[in-house]
């Protein structure tokens, strides 16, 4: 893991949590952050698993090993939500949808209550699992391609998705966005960005601190410009779920990877220990956020004289410490031991 990318993931996870808490200004950062999660996952896989050749045993170990990074934490979060829901009678549980969610196949459904389900953010894990399954084949197929042809394929896929999304209303766009097939585009972009990164490293392996700062600042300014454009205009909103964030978040990803080891001012800030720690628990924060929301609503809020599902969004910043503590505890006592076991199993 590149340390600055790790920190950026942590910040994007916080943005997603704040958005789900009801903090309106975090919307664009949160949605763009989900795009960053997908393309950075492919980018980091490409660094470690080029799959120049496809071997059945290696493929099986790769898919099983990465699936076991998802299922245990997902099952823990789902079990906690089921327990809290039954204990406080917060809502009726759709058991068939929950069973599909447990298997991580639920986001294939276009039905809102199924692809979001008891843990609404679990759709991401279903899509990520699909990415793990198809990544070796796409990497093997695309690796020999020249950069310009990979970029052209990414543009074609983006145009196809844009044409599909344009006439749809918001619920229909969401159903497309959570469907795993739509994230083939993210895999293609991640592989293209990794190729671009290698070209930059070959041509300019070393840069000055000033240049590094300018590169990092330019990438962040591009992201800020697209956010401002989406806030002030309406013409790009049919594609705000995914497509418009590929270039700015891709620029951030390449800039952080390229400057790794020679960070500028922004990169050095991202290397600070609190942000590194935040990045280390970012996946747990993403998966367990609705567990924290429930705990805050039905365990902590009553102490202040409140009770009910909608209370947390008024006190969003008070949810974060609870979520961070829970995520740290799960990371130390569950994710790491389970991950170490499966790493030995599938190494």
Helices and strands as residue ranges (DSSP letters): H 3-21, G 24-26, H 27-48, H 56-88, H 95-102, G 106-108, H 112-115, G 120-122, H 123-142, H 147-166, H 170-178, G 180-183, H 184-203, H 209-232, G 237-239, H 245-258, H 265-270, H 273-280, H 282-295, I 296-300, G 301-304, G 309-315, H 316-330, I 331-335, H 336-346
